[in-house]
């Protein structure tokens, strides 16, 4: 491999750290790499994959003020690009305002999710949108040729060149970016129109808003979506004509909020409410559908079927698992991260726009989450969902499952013990036509080899194992969300002689 170390950042993590989400598979990195040609250790890189896989990661560089929560870590983007049977790799910290300030100070400045807000260093306050540091570490998507990273409790959208990972500053949307509330993680890009749909939420009325950014990155629609009180939505979906928002019955306790405390409670006596709004609609146009109570962390997709909207997502059997004393103190503290405790399963809701009724059904008995489809089918009919299997007791992906939503047939692939994957992405083959005429891309953290690899699977047959395995220069931290960007959607991609020429720093 031709490897360059671009730089290293200041870290002040404690010696002998025993926090399970800062050690082992979650051991953070401090080095930024450029690898022009990645070493192939198994198989060969197919010539019909063309584009970039991007994955975001919580990667802390400073200890918590008091108690670290794995969602507090600084954002780091990993990119593996494929072209003409070769591949490159690079990674970069996301240069958020908070990251830069803490690098300058050489210590943590903001309270984390598991800490009291008063722990925040007084001179920094809580910011306009959230008490937490906006680490932009949750999600990544590509819109108008630019990679956008986002934060699950709303914040700025940080822009990077998806090929070089060069810092491009914050999204401004022609001066229309909603600076008071920011934007939540999981904005959705419609490949048909080039638009990006997004939502924001706040503890201040009307508590939720929704908007649309056009193909040229300008805000063209923004509207309030009034809710009964503050909520904690995490994801959204869309169809050809509608956006689907949600009011889940798990949210901040109103009485605790009045006392300045942020305690999340599940309210099983309340229904799940699903809001359907025309993509250019306003508050009076939204229609709410009621369904069985649950919390939905992630949606897979939605589409229109006659008078109905079909919505696939992950229904949690137990959104608020009780502390039953099982596991060590860390497992009890972070039991809300363990899918074997919450038991999410792929689920389907049908929202009838004529009758106003919702019907629903479970699509599988398999506990899984983080479902991905071919992104080009967003808002359109889909058949396959590829989701992550979870190591019991921990937020670690130990395999993947392919759901055929038409037949109910599933394929599974389990990693070896001690190997953990990332959220997959679906990379359509050049010239392909079938939905599963594609590759599944993921990154692994291999504790046995003390290494990390990029794996490619045949989307039609994941059970046969990877068709290609590439070695990364360092064992990377386990991570969260990912996306795939086709080369045809990347600026200047066609002018590159080979991936290594894209460094441009």
Secondary structure, DSSP 8 states (H G I E B T S, - for coil): --EEEEEE------TT---TTSSGGG----EEEEESS-EEEEE---TT--EEEEEEEE--SS--SS---TTSS-EEEEEEEEETTEEEEEEEE---HHHHHHHHHTS--S--TTS-GGGS-GGG--TTT-SS-----SEEEEETTEEEEEBTT-B--EEEETTT--EEEE--GGGT--TTT-BBS--EE-TTT--EEEEEE-SSTT-EEEEEE-TTS-EEEEEE---SS-------EE-SSEEEEEE-SEEE-HHHHHTT---EEE-TTS-EEEEEEETT--GGG-EEEEE----EEEEEEEEEETTEEEEEEEEES-TT----S-S-HHHHHTGGG-HHHH-EEEEEEEEETTT--EEEEEEEEEE-EEEE--GGGTTS---EEEEEEE-TTSS-EEEEEEEETTT--EEEEE--TTEEE---EEEE-TT--STTSEEEEEEEEETTTTEEEEEEEETT-GGG--SEEEE-SS-------EEEEEGGGSTTGGG-SSGGGG---
